[in-house]
Amino acid sequence: MLMKLLVVQLEAFKMEDLSVVIIKRGKKRYTEPFMHKKLHDSIVAACLSVRAPEGQAEATADAVCEGVISWLKQRPEVTSQDIRVIATRYLKKYHPEAAYLYEQHRITI
């Protein structure tokens, strides 16, 4: 029963409307609302890319997103780079190898 309650609370936390504006990179610097799913999916992808088990990737993404969301609650707008830096900081705690990949994703070797 307690576990079910925790799952419901976590789902409500994930879907919480933050009303944070994300300023995208590029010449036009357009904005978009924060999307939990987009961040979560990118963290999962980084973890899976370094061969983390799917369950671990999901749990890691949940923990990282929780940290990023708590950081975002204090800000009305941030850049997409700000989110990447904060997400990397949290991801380093759980999976340093995935954090490196997440941080360096735009660099082509």
N, CA, C and O atoms as CSV, one atom per row, in Angstrom:
chain,resi,resn,atom,element,x,y,z
A,1,MET,N,N,0.820,-1.198,0.000
A,1,MET,CA,C,0.000,0.000,0.000
A,1,MET,C,C,0.867,1.266,0.000
A,1,MET,O,O,0.615,2.213,-0.745
A,2,LEU,N,N,1.877,1.254,0.842
A,2,LEU,CA,C,2.770,2.408,0.921
A,2,LEU,C,C,3.507,2.615,-0.399
A,2,LEU,O,O,3.687,3.745,-0.855
A,3,MET,N,N,3.930,1.507,-1.005
A,3,MET,CA,C,4.642,1.600,-2.283
A,3,MET,C,C,3.741,2.203,-3.355
A,3,MET,O,O,4.193,3.024,-4.154
A,4,LYS,N,N,2.476,1.805,-3.379
A,4,LYS,CA,C,1.538,2.337,-4.364
A,4,LYS,C,C,1.368,3.845,-4.168
A,4,LYS,O,O,1.312,4.595,-5.142
A,5,LEU,N,N,1.285,4.283,-2.925
A,5,LEU,CA,C,1.156,5.703,-2.617
A,5,LEU,C,C,2.391,6.476,-3.092
A,5,LEU,O,O,2.267,7.569,-3.643
A,6,LEU,N,N,3.576,5.907,-2.880
A,6,LEU,CA,C,4.804,6.561,-3.328
A,6,LEU,C,C,4.854,6.682,-4.842
A,6,LEU,O,O,5.301,7.699,-5.371
A,7,VAL,N,N,4.397,5.646,-5.545
A,7,VAL,CA,C,4.375,5.680,-7.009
A,7,VAL,C,C,3.426,6.767,-7.494
A,7,VAL,O,O,3.755,7.501,-8.425
A,8,VAL,N,N,2.254,6.880,-6.877
A,8,VAL,CA,C,1.283,7.907,-7.256
A,8,VAL,C,C,1.863,9.295,-7.007
A,8,VAL,O,O,1.704,10.190,-7.838
A,9,GLN,N,N,2.531,9.484,-5.878
A,9,GLN,CA,C,3.137,10.776,-5.573
A,9,GLN,C,C,4.250,11.114,-6.558
A,9,GLN,O,O,4.385,12.266,-6.972
A,10,LEU,N,N,5.050,10.116,-6.934
A,10,LEU,CA,C,6.121,10.338,-7.901
A,10,LEU,C,C,5.554,10.731,-9.252
A,10,LEU,O,O,6.082,11.633,-9.902
A,11,GLU,N,N,4.488,10.072,-9.686
A,11,GLU,CA,C,3.862,10.409,-10.965
A,11,GLU,C,C,3.312,11.837,-10.935
A,11,GLU,O,O,3.439,12.568,-11.917
A,12,ALA,N,N,2.709,12.234,-9.827
A,12,ALA,CA,C,2.190,13.598,-9.700
A,12,ALA,C,C,3.344,14.600,-9.748
A,12,ALA,O,O,3.216,15.666,-10.352
A,13,PHE,N,N,4.461,14.263,-9.119
A,13,PHE,CA,C,5.636,15.130,-9.123
A,13,PHE,C,C,6.171,15.290,-10.538
A,13,PHE,O,O,6.558,16.389,-10.935
A,14,LYS,N,N,6.195,14.199,-11.303
A,14,LYS,CA,C,6.709,14.242,-12.669
A,14,LYS,C,C,5.847,15.126,-13.560
A,14,LYS,O,O,6.365,15.841,-14.418
A,15,MET,N,N,4.540,15.080,-13.360
A,15,MET,CA,C,3.622,15.787,-14.237
A,15,MET,C,C,3.340,17.212,-13.775
A,15,MET,O,O,2.566,17.937,-14.400
A,16,GLU,N,N,3.963,17.597,-12.697
A,16,GLU,CA,C,3.729,18.920,-12.134
A,16,GLU,C,C,4.022,20.012,-13.165
A,16,GLU,O,O,5.031,19.967,-13.868
A,17,ASP,N,N,3.130,20.977,-13.237
A,17,ASP,CA,C,3.310,22.096,-14.161
A,17,ASP,C,C,4.266,23.093,-13.523
A,17,ASP,O,O,3.942,23.703,-12.504
A,18,LEU,N,N,5.427,23.257,-14.112
A,18,LEU,CA,C,6.434,24.140,-13.540
A,18,LEU,C,C,6.358,25.559,-14.073
A,18,LEU,O,O,6.835,26.489,-13.422
A,19,SER,N,N,5.777,25.740,-15.226
A,19,SER,CA,C,5.705,27.035,-15.902
A,19,SER,C,C,7.078,27.708,-15.995
A,19,SER,O,O,7.205,28.917,-15.805
A,20,VAL,N,N,8.084,26.916,-16.286
A,20,VAL,CA,C,9.438,27.411,-16.503
A,20,VAL,C,C,9.654,27.524,-18.004
A,20,VAL,O,O,9.309,26.614,-18.758
A,21,VAL,N,N,10.219,28.633,-18.431
A,21,VAL,CA,C,10.497,28.847,-19.846
A,21,VAL,C,C,11.935,28.423,-20.122
A,21,VAL,O,O,12.863,28.841,-19.429
A,22,ILE,N,N,12.105,27.588,-21.143
A,22,ILE,CA,C,13.424,27.131,-21.556
A,22,ILE,C,C,13.831,27.916,-22.799
A,22,ILE,O,O,13.124,27.899,-23.807
A,23,ILE,N,N,14.958,28.597,-22.729
A,23,ILE,CA,C,15.482,29.341,-23.872
A,23,ILE,C,C,16.431,28.409,-24.612
A,23,ILE,O,O,17.453,27.984,-24.073
A,24,LYS,N,N,16.080,28.101,-25.846
A,24,LYS,CA,C,16.848,27.153,-26.642
A,24,LYS,C,C,18.098,27.818,-27.209
A,24,LYS,O,O,18.177,29.042,-27.313
A,25,ARG,N,N,19.062,26.992,-27.569
A,25,ARG,CA,C,20.284,27.535,-28.158
A,25,ARG,C,C,20.088,27.779,-29.645
A,25,ARG,O,O,19.130,27.287,-30.243
A,26,GLY,N,N,20.975,28.521,-30.224
A,26,GLY,CA,C,20.880,28.818,-31.650
A,26,GLY,C,C,20.691,30.302,-31.884
A,26,GLY,O,O,20.587,31.084,-30.939
A,27,LYS,N,N,20.649,30.679,-33.139
A,27,LYS,CA,C,20.539,32.097,-33.498
A,27,LYS,C,C,19.201,32.697,-33.094
A,27,LYS,O,O,19.147,33.832,-32.620
A,28,LYS,N,N,18.132,31.951,-33.276
A,28,LYS,CA,C,16.800,32.505,-32.997
A,28,LYS,C,C,16.450,32.480,-31.516
A,28,LYS,O,O,15.611,33.263,-31.071
A,29,ARG,N,N,17.076,31.598,-30.747
A,29,ARG,CA,C,16.861,31.506,-29.293
A,29,ARG,C,C,15.381,31.440,-28.937
A,29,ARG,O,O,14.922,32.150,-28.042
A,30,TYR,N,N,14.639,30.592,-29.631
A,30,TYR,CA,C,13.223,30.453,-29.326
A,30,TYR,C,C,13.040,29.787,-27.964
A,30,TYR,O,O,13.981,29.222,-27.408
A,31,THR,N,N,11.833,29.859,-27.440
A,31,THR,CA,C,11.556,29.302,-26.116
A,31,THR,C,C,10.541,28.171,-26.218
A,31,THR,O,O,9.805,28.050,-27.197
A,32,GLU,N,N,10.528,27.348,-25.174
A,32,GLU,CA,C,9.531,26.288,-25.055
A,32,GLU,C,C,9.340,26.007,-23.569
A,32,GLU,O,O,10.224,26.312,-22.769
A,33,PRO,N,N,8.214,25.438,-23.190
A,33,PRO,CA,C,8.009,25.094,-21.783
A,33,PRO,C,C,8.878,23.891,-21.406
A,33,PRO,O,O,9.259,23.099,-22.268
A,34,PHE,N,N,9.183,23.763,-20.130
A,34,PHE,CA,C,9.943,22.604,-19.657
A,34,PHE,C,C,9.120,21.341,-19.868
A,34,PHE,O,O,7.930,21.304,-19.556
A,35,MET,N,N,9.767,20.301,-20.403
A,35,MET,CA,C,9.100,19.021,-20.632
A,35,MET,C,C,9.860,17.925,-19.894
A,35,MET,O,O,10.963,17.540,-20.285
A,36,HIS,N,N,9.251,17.432,-18.824
A,36,HIS,CA,C,9.856,16.378,-18.010
A,36,HIS,C,C,10.225,15.173,-18.861
A,36,HIS,O,O,11.322,14.630,-18.725
A,37,LYS,N,N,9.323,14.752,-19.736
A,37,LYS,CA,C,9.548,13.550,-20.544
A,37,LYS,C,C,10.781,13.694,-21.429
A,37,LYS,O,O,11.531,12.734,-21.609
A,38,LYS,N,N,10.991,14.863,-21.971
A,38,LYS,CA,C,12.142,15.097,-22.846
A,38,LYS,C,C,13.457,14.921,-22.071
A,38,LYS,O,O,14.385,14.273,-22.553
A,39,LEU,N,N,13.526,15.497,-20.882
A,39,LEU,CA,C,14.714,15.349,-20.044
A,39,LEU,C,C,14.893,13.891,-19.634
A,39,LEU,O,O,15.990,13.342,-19.737
A,40,HIS,N,N,13.818,13.272,-19.170
A,40,HIS,CA,C,13.859,11.880,-18.719
A,40,HIS,C,C,14.361,10.967,-19.836
A,40,HIS,O,O,15.240,10.134,-19.616
A,41,ASP,N,N,13.806,11.125,-21.020
A,41,ASP,CA,C,14.193,10.276,-22.152
A,41,ASP,C,C,15.659,10.466,-22.531
A,41,ASP,O,O,16.328,9.504,-22.910
A,42,SER,N,N,16.161,11.685,-22.435
A,42,SER,CA,C,17.566,11.915,-22.796
A,42,SER,C,C,18.514,11.301,-21.763
A,42,SER,O,O,19.590,10.822,-22.120
A,43,ILE,N,N,18.123,11.313,-20.498
A,43,ILE,CA,C,18.942,10.682,-19.455
A,43,ILE,C,C,18.932,9.170,-19.638
A,43,ILE,O,O,19.976,8.525,-19.547
A,44,VAL,N,N,17.756,8.603,-19.895
A,44,VAL,CA,C,17.653,7.158,-20.138
A,44,VAL,C,C,18.526,6.774,-21.332
A,44,VAL,O,O,19.252,5.781,-21.275
A,45,ALA,N,N,18.461,7.549,-22.403
A,45,ALA,CA,C,19.253,7.252,-23.602
A,45,ALA,C,C,20.753,7.276,-23.300
A,45,ALA,O,O,21.493,6.421,-23.785
A,46,ALA,N,N,21.201,8.239,-22.511
A,46,ALA,CA,C,22.624,8.307,-22.152
A,46,ALA,C,C,23.034,7.077,-21.346
A,46,ALA,O,O,24.101,6.508,-21.571
A,47,CYS,N,N,22.186,6.674,-20.412
A,47,CYS,CA,C,22.491,5.496,-19.590
A,47,CYS,C,C,22.516,4.226,-20.433
A,47,CYS,O,O,23.412,3.394,-20.286
A,48,LEU,N,N,21.544,4.082,-21.305
A,48,LEU,CA,C,21.501,2.896,-22.161
A,48,LEU,C,C,22.676,2.869,-23.135
A,48,LEU,O,O,23.150,1.795,-23.506
A,49,SER,N,N,23.142,4.028,-23.544
A,49,SER,CA,C,24.278,4.106,-24.469
A,49,SER,C,C,25.570,3.585,-23.853
A,49,SER,O,O,26.469,3.139,-24.566
A,50,VAL,N,N,25.659,3.642,-22.529
A,50,VAL,CA,C,26.838,3.097,-21.848
A,50,VAL,C,C,26.521,1.733,-21.236
A,50,VAL,O,O,27.191,1.280,-20.308
A,51,ARG,N,N,25.504,1.103,-21.769
A,51,ARG,CA,C,25.113,-0.271,-21.448
A,51,ARG,C,C,24.625,-0.479,-20.015
A,51,ARG,O,O,24.838,-1.542,-19.433
A,52,ALA,N,N,23.978,0.524,-19.455
A,52,ALA,CA,C,23.332,0.350,-18.156
A,52,ALA,C,C,22.058,-0.466,-18.372
A,52,ALA,O,O,21.403,-0.312,-19.403
A,53,PRO,N,N,21.695,-1.327,-17.428
A,53,PRO,CA,C,20.432,-2.062,-17.556
A,53,PRO,C,C,19.253,-1.088,-17.616
A,53,PRO,O,O,19.312,0.007,-17.056
A,54,GLU,N,N,18.197,-1.492,-18.291
A,54,GLU,CA,C,17.054,-0.602,-18.493
A,54,GLU,C,C,16.456,-0.112,-17.176
A,54,GLU,O,O,16.115,1.064,-17.051
A,55,GLY,N,N,16.328,-0.994,-16.207
A,55,GLY,CA,C,15.780,-0.600,-14.911
A,55,GLY,C,C,16.642,0.434,-14.214
A,55,GLY,O,O,16.134,1.388,-13.626
A,56,GLN,N,N,17.946,0.239,-14.284
A,56,GLN,CA,C,18.870,1.207,-13.688
A,56,GLN,C,C,18.794,2.544,-14.419
A,56,GLN,O,O,18.842,3.603,-13.794
A,57,ALA,N,N,18.676,2.491,-15.743
A,57,ALA,CA,C,18.571,3.723,-16.535
A,57,ALA,C,C,17.319,4.509,-16.149
A,57,ALA,O,O,17.369,5.730,-16.002
A,58,GLU,N,N,16.206,3.811,-15.987
A,58,GLU,CA,C,14.950,4.472,-15.592
A,58,GLU,C,C,15.064,5.074,-14.193
A,58,GLU,O,O,14.658,6.214,-13.969
A,59,ALA,N,N,15.616,4.307,-13.256
A,59,ALA,CA,C,15.755,4.795,-11.878
A,59,ALA,C,C,16.697,6.000,-11.818
A,59,ALA,O,O,16.442,6.966,-11.098
A,60,THR,N,N,17.771,5.931,-12.573
A,60,THR,CA,C,18.719,7.045,-12.620
A,60,THR,C,C,18.053,8.287,-13.196
A,60,THR,O,O,18.206,9.385,-12.663
A,61,ALA,N,N,17.317,8.109,-14.283
A,61,ALA,CA,C,16.620,9.244,-14.903
A,61,ALA,C,C,15.605,9.856,-13.944
A,61,ALA,O,O,15.472,11.078,-13.882
A,62,ASP,N,N,14.891,9.021,-13.198
A,62,ASP,CA,C,13.930,9.534,-12.213
A,62,ASP,C,C,14.633,10.398,-11.168
A,62,ASP,O,O,14.162,11.485,-10.832
A,63,ALA,N,N,15.761,9.907,-10.659
A,63,ALA,CA,C,16.496,10.643,-9.627
A,63,ALA,C,C,17.062,11.953,-10.175
A,63,ALA,O,O,16.998,12.987,-9.510
A,64,VAL,N,N,17.609,11.907,-11.373
A,64,VAL,CA,C,18.173,13.120,-11.981
A,64,VAL,C,C,17.074,14.146,-12.243
A,64,VAL,O,O,17.241,15.329,-11.949
A,65,CYS,N,N,15.958,13.694,-12.790
A,65,CYS,CA,C,14.845,14.610,-13.074
A,65,CYS,C,C,14.312,15.253,-11.800
A,65,CYS,O,O,13.962,16.433,-11.790
A,66,GLU,N,N,14.254,14.478,-10.735
A,66,GLU,CA,C,13.794,15.026,-9.455
A,66,GLU,C,C,14.712,16.162,-9.002
A,66,GLU,O,O,14.238,17.200,-8.541
A,67,GLY,N,N,16.013,15.966,-9.132
A,67,GLY,CA,C,16.967,17.007,-8.766
A,67,GLY,C,C,16.853,18.241,-9.644
A,67,GLY,O,O,16.888,19.368,-9.151
A,68,VAL,N,N,16.718,18.026,-10.938
A,68,VAL,CA,C,16.600,19.153,-11.875
A,68,VAL,C,C,15.314,19.930,-11.612
A,68,VAL,O,O,15.319,21.161,-11.625
A,69,ILE,N,N,14.225,19.226,-11.376
A,69,ILE,CA,C,12.947,19.892,-11.122
A,69,ILE,C,C,13.016,20.721,-9.846
A,69,ILE,O,O,12.497,21.837,-9.805
A,70,SER,N,N,13.651,20.188,-8.805
A,70,SER,CA,C,13.758,20.979,-7.573
A,70,SER,C,C,14.604,22.231,-7.816
A,70,SER,O,O,14.336,23.280,-7.230
A,71,TRP,N,N,15.612,22.131,-8.666
A,71,TRP,CA,C,16.429,23.293,-9.028
A,71,TRP,C,C,15.612,24.287,-9.850
A,71,TRP,O,O,15.717,25.496,-9.646
A,72,LEU,N,N,14.799,23.783,-10.778
A,72,LEU,CA,C,14.002,24.641,-11.659
A,72,LEU,C,C,12.923,25.424,-10.921
A,72,LEU,O,O,12.546,26.512,-11.354
A,73,LYS,N,N,12.427,24.892,-9.825
A,73,LYS,CA,C,11.333,25.544,-9.096
A,73,LYS,C,C,11.696,26.948,-8.634
A,73,LYS,O,O,10.810,27.754,-8.350
A,74,GLN,N,N,12.969,27.245,-8.557
A,74,GLN,CA,C,13.422,28.549,-8.078
A,74,GLN,C,C,13.648,29.548,-9.212
A,74,GLN,O,O,14.058,30.682,-8.965
A,75,ARG,N,N,13.383,29.133,-10.450
A,75,ARG,CA,C,13.717,29.979,-11.596
A,75,ARG,C,C,12.567,30.084,-12.587
A,75,ARG,O,O,11.946,29.071,-12.908
A,76,PRO,N,N,12.266,31.285,-13.081
A,76,PRO,CA,C,11.186,31.438,-14.065
A,76,PRO,C,C,11.618,31.076,-15.479
A,76,PRO,O,O,10.798,30.642,-16.288
A,77,GLU,N,N,12.919,31.254,-15.786
A,77,GLU,CA,C,13.421,30.878,-17.104
A,77,GLU,C,C,14.887,30.482,-17.000
A,77,GLU,O,O,15.643,31.024,-16.194
A,78,VAL,N,N,15.266,29.524,-17.835
A,78,VAL,CA,C,16.641,29.040,-17.887
A,78,VAL,C,C,16.971,28.698,-19.337
A,78,VAL,O,O,16.076,28.586,-20.175
A,79,THR,N,N,18.239,28.534,-19.621
A,79,THR,CA,C,18.616,28.098,-20.963
A,79,THR,C,C,18.681,26.571,-20.996
A,79,THR,O,O,18.780,25.918,-19.957
A,80,SER,N,N,18.626,26.023,-22.189
A,80,SER,CA,C,18.750,24.573,-22.319
A,80,SER,C,C,20.133,24.127,-21.840
A,80,SER,O,O,20.285,23.010,-21.346
A,81,GLN,N,N,21.133,24.986,-21.982
A,81,GLN,CA,C,22.478,24.661,-21.490
A,81,GLN,C,C,22.496,24.597,-19.963
A,81,GLN,O,O,23.187,23.752,-19.393
A,82,ASP,N,N,21.750,25.474,-19.294
A,82,ASP,CA,C,21.651,25.422,-17.830
A,82,ASP,C,C,21.113,24.067,-17.386
A,82,ASP,O,O,21.633,23.458,-16.451
A,83,ILE,N,N,20.077,23.605,-18.057
A,83,ILE,CA,C,19.480,22.313,-17.708
A,83,ILE,C,C,20.491,21.193,-17.931
A,83,ILE,O,O,20.599,20.279,-17.113
A,84,ARG,N,N,21.225,21.264,-19.027
A,84,ARG,CA,C,22.227,20.231,-19.317
A,84,ARG,C,C,23.305,20.205,-18.226
A,84,ARG,O,O,23.717,19.128,-17.797
A,85,VAL,N,N,23.759,21.359,-17.781
A,85,VAL,CA,C,24.791,21.431,-16.744
A,85,VAL,C,C,24.273,20.848,-15.427
A,85,VAL,O,O,24.965,20.058,-14.785
A,86,ILE,N,N,23.073,21.231,-15.029
A,86,ILE,CA,C,22.512,20.741,-13.770
A,86,ILE,C,C,22.213,19.248,-13.858
A,86,ILE,O,O,22.491,18.503,-12.918
A,87,ALA,N,N,21.657,18.811,-14.967
A,87,ALA,CA,C,21.374,17.381,-15.142
A,87,ALA,C,C,22.666,16.572,-15.100
A,87,ALA,O,O,22.699,15.488,-14.519
A,88,THR,N,N,23.719,17.085,-15.706
A,88,THR,CA,C,25.013,16.396,-15.679
A,88,THR,C,C,25.537,16.301,-14.256
A,88,THR,O,O,26.075,15.270,-13.854
A,89,ARG,N,N,25.382,17.371,-13.501
A,89,ARG,CA,C,25.838,17.374,-12.106
A,89,ARG,C,C,25.140,16.273,-11.301
A,89,ARG,O,O,25.791,15.549,-10.546
A,90,TYR,N,N,23.829,16.147,-11.459
A,90,TYR,CA,C,23.099,15.094,-10.753
A,90,TYR,C,C,23.439,13.715,-11.301
A,90,TYR,O,O,23.571,12.759,-10.537
A,91,LEU,N,N,23.582,13.605,-12.618
A,91,LEU,CA,C,23.870,12.315,-13.241
A,91,LEU,C,C,25.232,11.780,-12.816
A,91,LEU,O,O,25.406,10.566,-12.710
A,92,LYS,N,N,26.195,12.653,-12.571
A,92,LYS,CA,C,27.524,12.217,-12.121
A,92,LYS,C,C,27.454,11.447,-10.809
A,92,LYS,O,O,28.276,10.563,-10.567
A,93,LYS,N,N,26.488,11.771,-9.964
A,93,LYS,CA,C,26.326,11.071,-8.685
A,93,LYS,C,C,25.907,9.618,-8.887
A,93,LYS,O,O,26.303,8.740,-8.121
A,94,TYR,N,N,25.110,9.372,-9.911
A,94,TYR,CA,C,24.519,8.051,-10.112
A,94,TYR,C,C,25.244,7.216,-11.162
A,94,TYR,O,O,25.342,5.996,-11.026
A,95,HIS,N,N,25.747,7.863,-12.201
A,95,HIS,CA,C,26.389,7.122,-13.288
A,95,HIS,C,C,27.384,8.040,-14.004
A,95,HIS,O,O,27.034,8.667,-15.005
A,96,PRO,N,N,28.624,8.125,-13.501
A,96,PRO,CA,C,29.611,9.048,-14.078
A,96,PRO,C,C,29.878,8.832,-15.568
A,96,PRO,O,O,30.081,9.793,-16.310
A,97,GLU,N,N,29.876,7.586,-16.000
A,97,GLU,CA,C,30.140,7.301,-17.411
A,97,GLU,C,C,29.025,7.875,-18.299
A,97,GLU,O,O,29.300,8.473,-19.339
A,98,ALA,N,N,27.779,7.689,-17.881
A,98,ALA,CA,C,26.643,8.246,-18.628
A,98,ALA,C,C,26.667,9.772,-18.567
A,98,ALA,O,O,26.295,10.440,-19.532
A,99,ALA,N,N,27.105,10.324,-17.435
A,99,ALA,CA,C,27.189,11.781,-17.296
A,99,ALA,C,C,28.179,12.364,-18.296
A,99,ALA,O,O,27.921,13.407,-18.897
A,100,TYR,N,N,29.296,11.698,-18.471
A,100,TYR,CA,C,30.287,12.176,-19.439
A,100,TYR,C,C,29.690,12.178,-20.843
A,100,TYR,O,O,29.839,13.149,-21.585
A,101,LEU,N,N,29.020,11.094,-21.200
A,101,LEU,CA,C,28.401,11.002,-22.520
A,101,LEU,C,C,27.320,12.070,-22.689
A,101,LEU,O,O,27.238,12.707,-23.739
A,102,TYR,N,N,26.500,12.264,-21.672
A,102,TYR,CA,C,25.431,13.263,-21.711
A,102,TYR,C,C,26.007,14.669,-21.887
A,102,TYR,O,O,25.484,15.476,-22.656
A,103,GLU,N,N,27.071,14.942,-21.177
A,103,GLU,CA,C,27.701,16.263,-21.222
A,103,GLU,C,C,28.363,16.538,-22.579
A,103,GLU,O,O,28.348,17.669,-23.063
A,104,GLN,N,N,28.933,15.515,-23.176
A,104,GLN,CA,C,29.705,15.667,-24.407
A,104,GLN,C,C,28.925,15.300,-25.661
A,104,GLN,O,O,29.534,15.103,-26.712
A,105,HIS,N,N,27.629,15.202,-25.593
A,105,HIS,CA,C,26.836,14.636,-26.691
A,105,HIS,C,C,26.990,15.381,-28.018
A,105,HIS,O,O,26.804,14.771,-29.071
A,106,ARG,N,N,27.313,16.643,-28.009
A,106,ARG,CA,C,27.416,17.409,-29.260
A,106,ARG,C,C,28.808,17.367,-29.890
A,106,ARG,O,O,28.994,17.820,-31.019
A,107,ILE,N,N,29.763,16.835,-29.176
A,107,ILE,CA,C,31.131,16.769,-29.695
A,107,ILE,C,C,31.285,15.504,-30.534
A,107,ILE,O,O,31.000,14.401,-30.067
A,108,THR,N,N,31.732,15.670,-31.759
A,108,THR,CA,C,31.934,14.534,-32.651
A,108,THR,C,C,33.393,14.118,-32.612
A,108,THR,O,O,34.295,14.940,-32.776
A,109,ILE,N,N,33.607,12.855,-32.397
A,109,ILE,CA,C,34.984,12.339,-32.337
A,109,ILE,C,C,35.394,11.863,-33.711
A,109,ILE,O,O,36.516,11.389,-33.892
